Amino acid sequence: MITQHRMPWTARRSGVTLVELLVVIAIMVLISGLIGAAVQKVRQSQMARVSEDIVTKLQVGVDTQYKSLVTQANTDRKNRTKEFDALSAFCSGDDDRGVALLAYCRIRQAFPDTEAELNSLTNTGVPGFTVGGVHFYRPKHFDRVVGITGTPEEVSSALLYAAISATGVGGATFDSDGATTSAQADRQLGPVNARIYVDAWKKPVGFARNARNQELEIAPYVNPKDLGRQDPLDPLGKLSSNWTNKAAAEAILGVVFDGRNRIPVVYAAGKDQNYNNLGGDDVLGYRLRKIGQRGFKS
């Protein structure tokens, strides 16, 4: 007679207990969270790289126009234009000082970066500002943003777009291949529907004409041994020395001639999406392109 052996109850059981199911679910949630965090980190890094690429391209556009304006000032000196001669006389007859001052005036005219500076410029009747008897008017391509209001970053971004999207001094047009098209956006800024540049987080990409940071006093941005002659628009230090109309020129242009390195910079808010006054994790154009020890030589 064949005897059948019964299997223990535990061996015959199928399925899982509630506790086992909860453990599996907990493990899946943990793994999902880790994967989500990793994906988010990768996504943030990708967006940061996109923002850096945008800032780099815009910085190139700014640098190109700055260099053209400095070259133009030197050409005016060579040709002894009436504007240059007037400014040279205003600079106590010093041509080196005159060409540096002319470069400052042309750049102030071509790159307003605040509402106040834009509103102080006009293109008919009364000039925007006058230095040494030379009148500087608002370039026509800024007409479309007159009356603009908004945050400082929105305003400077709109003014940056107007400045570098126009035909440059040398006749070239910035970004003719459309490389920054995806970085453009339309914003209603007060009564003006303005075009601005935005980073990967859709935050405005701003611009500062005379940026200052402590790191700009050391290499690779300047030669630290050349104290008092670090201003890239005034490499001979003529504007920072004592001269008769120095205070008047500083008041008109809104800058102090002290020989320190002040450079144009395009900036984005960075990963924290907060503007940190060119500090913190702000993405700065001059850091990305490392202009060298002397910057723009006039």
GIDA-V470219 format. One record per helix or strand of 2 or more residues. SS is the DSSP state (@ for helix, = for strand). FROM is the first residue (numbers start at 1). TO is the last residue. Records with the same first field share a line. If there is no record, write none. Layout:
SS=FROM-TO  FROM-TO
This chain:
@=9-12  18-79  82-90  95-110  115-120  140-145  152-165  181-183  214-217  246-253  285-289
==129-131  134-136  184-190  192-198  206-211  263-268  283-284
